[in-house]
Amino acid sequence: MPANSENYFPGLEGVNVDTTRLSFVDGQKGNLFYCGYSIEDLAEHCNFAEVAYLLLHGELPNQQQIDSFQEELLAERYLDPHLKSIITLTPKDGHPMAVLQALVAQLAMHDKEIADRSLEAKRRKAIRIIAKLPLVVTYFENVRTGMRTVEPRMDLGHAANYLWMLTGEEPTPEAVKVFDTALTLHMDHGCNNSTFTCRVVSSTEADIYSAVVAAIGSLSGPLHGGANERVIHMLESIEELDEVEPFIDAKVASKEKIMGFGHRVYKVMDPRAKILRDLAGKFVVADPEMDKCLKKANLFYKITEERFQAKGKMDIWPNVDFFSGVLYKALGLPRDFFTPVFAISRVVGWVAHHFEQMEDNRIYRPRFIYEGAELGRKFKKMDKRT
Ligand code: ACO
């Protein structure tokens, strides 16, 4: 352990880096709040636009406020033809998260207000990013599958329009509600890795697009948002229910991480996982394949918990990524779209944190404990090096 290890917090565990008014994660009790409201209330009663408004303005909107906020989002619900042609040229086997990163950088290059650093211009850019992210990935899906291009509809809400553009079919009200709820649950979550990344980049006074590009990269990792795609891959690799137990035992024996379990902050079950599990249970039943997938997920959850508890690991529970994949599969989303769905929701949190960071900004600049070669080594010219 390095000499000054009292200042050493691997993974920044337990370190408070700033204050926030946006969300609070109570890891001991398993509660999550946005601007003081419980996630359960918001998930039940609100849609994407209302919760996005809450995070961006600190208060739930009244009718007039939500109408004008939705108009702002709708006014940005289009993609520049040049951006569409760039998506057409994007490799079809590229991961949609990489497409998102590349296209958000392109959005920045297309934004005529990019150099305007005023708060008003930043707010317009934030709305632009929130409105256009879903279009980028759904348009990419249209292109890579060779289906007709589905244009956005102005008569649909954010969640419904996403499902419409992805499939070319009008979603049922039930599907829209389920998807709205999933988007609400993913919108913000304290100092998670991608939000921290966003704040670190914002702290250099880089533009909001750069902060979002970096945050998307962070979210794509399997230890963060990328876990949801891995969870469904894992569940699909198990064919029958009686194979679940040996699968888990092999993982536990080899000390492999089980995707969709564990969390830095939650010591009990993630409240979002509970809501998603209940939603998946209600939404999935009509389809036999999905019914089997849900049964596998529930059995997997039960046996994994038993194994962790038997090993004395009482604080490893399913996180948000365990049941979200089951739900997205039921909604007909392609597997590599699970993490992008996370991104089109979490982007609201990212931009809200960008604004918070800029309120009283100080550049993030921690330190490393140096453990390298002895200092002052004798320099050798090239011809003297072995
Ligand atoms: N499977 C098996 N063991 C686990 C798991 C898991 N999913 N998660 C934690 N553990 C064990 C570790 O092996 C470790 O055990 P040890 O003390 O005996 O060595 C202990 O629990 C602590 O784990 P860490 O990895 O040190 O915990 P950390 O807080 O650094 O990591 C993380 C949290 C990354 C979420 C971790 O639990 C994990 O890798 N989970 C799987 C990936 C995942 O689902 N990520 C999504 C998280 S939610 C989100 O970001 C949206």
Residues whose N, C-alpha, C, O or C-beta is under 5 A from the ligand:
A	BS01	ACO	P222 L223 H224 G225 A227 E256 K257 I258 M259 G260 F261 G262 H263 R264 N319 D321
